[in-house]
Amino acid sequence: MQERKTQSISDIIRERRSIRDFKPDPIDKDVIVSLLNDAVYAPNHGKREPWRFILFEGEGKKTFAEAVIDTYSPEQREKKATDMAAYYQNIPYHLIVVMPEDPRQKKWEEDICATSALIQNFQLLAWEKEIGVCWKTNLYSLEPSFREKVGVEPGEKIVGVLHIGYFEKIPKAKKRTLVEEKLVTINE
Ligand SMILES: Cc1cc2nc3c(=O)[nH]c(=O)nc-3n(C[C@H](O)[C@H](O)[C@H](O)COP(=O)(O)O)c2cc1C
């Protein structure tokens, strides 16, 4: 593990990386719940707190893996089902974050913004504890069979599937464009 001296929010924001290679080392569920209890201080319009969580641990990760693999074509199944099942089992937690799909566009947009803010809060809080996260929006999230198997209710939207675990090494930062190149200032 590289030694990291994280101090400020800006350090954590800049340092955080999406983690795809996890150590299997267990993480206490209380830690995850505690991070989520901080993350819910995300801004949310109308104080709707539009999120709900489905956490997979232990044997539950098999349910998650089967739900994903069941969406594969026969060719995909042949090619990668075994590897993916092992990959998912090796990661300490999978967390599905859902929100209600409000038919009113304004509320739907506010709710996805709030839930995304919550997810980023969670990623940053986890990073502070040297826990890595990858936020996934793979197409399986849209498949009715997957949704049903993992307990997503009709009328709910999966905003993210988060894989959570300690990381082996920090991937290289992907550079961001300087804001000066994207900033328009209007002052008259
Ligand atoms: C809404 C959203 C959806 C994402 N979906 C995926 C995904 O399906 N698969 C994946 O590998 N990474 C996904 N990511 C992670 C991005 O690929 C990642 O943030 C980007 O490559 C920048 O890398 P960094 O997070 O390490 O800075 C997603 C990120 C966001 C914000």
The ligand as a Gaussian input file, in Angstrom:
#p B3LYP/6-31G(d) Opt

LIG

0 1
 C      -22.463000       7.864000     -13.695000
 C      -21.200000       7.059000     -13.811000
 C      -21.251000       5.814000     -14.383000
 C      -20.107000       5.019000     -14.479000
 N      -20.208000       3.764000     -15.016000
 C      -19.104000       2.997000     -15.107000
 C      -19.210000       1.672000     -15.624000
 O      -20.285000       1.209000     -15.994000
 N      -18.091000       0.935000     -15.698000
 C      -16.880000       1.411000     -15.261000
 O      -15.894000       0.683000     -15.349000
 N      -16.751000       2.661000     -14.747000
 C      -17.826000       3.460000     -14.660000
 N      -17.738000       4.713000     -14.110000
 C      -16.432000       5.201000     -13.631000
 C      -15.787000       6.088000     -14.680000
 O      -15.380000       5.313000     -15.772000
 C      -14.592000       6.813000     -14.032000
 O      -15.090000       7.721000     -13.069000
 C      -13.756000       7.557000     -15.063000
 O      -13.044000       6.658000     -15.888000
 C      -12.733000       8.488000     -14.393000
 O      -11.860000       7.730000     -13.567000
 P      -11.704000       8.027000     -12.012000
 O      -13.039000       7.837000     -11.363000
 O      -10.676000       7.056000     -11.551000
 O      -11.228000       9.444000     -11.881000
 C      -18.862000       5.524000     -14.005000
 C      -18.817000       6.807000     -13.444000
 C      -19.966000       7.557000     -13.342000
 C      -19.906000       8.932000     -12.714000

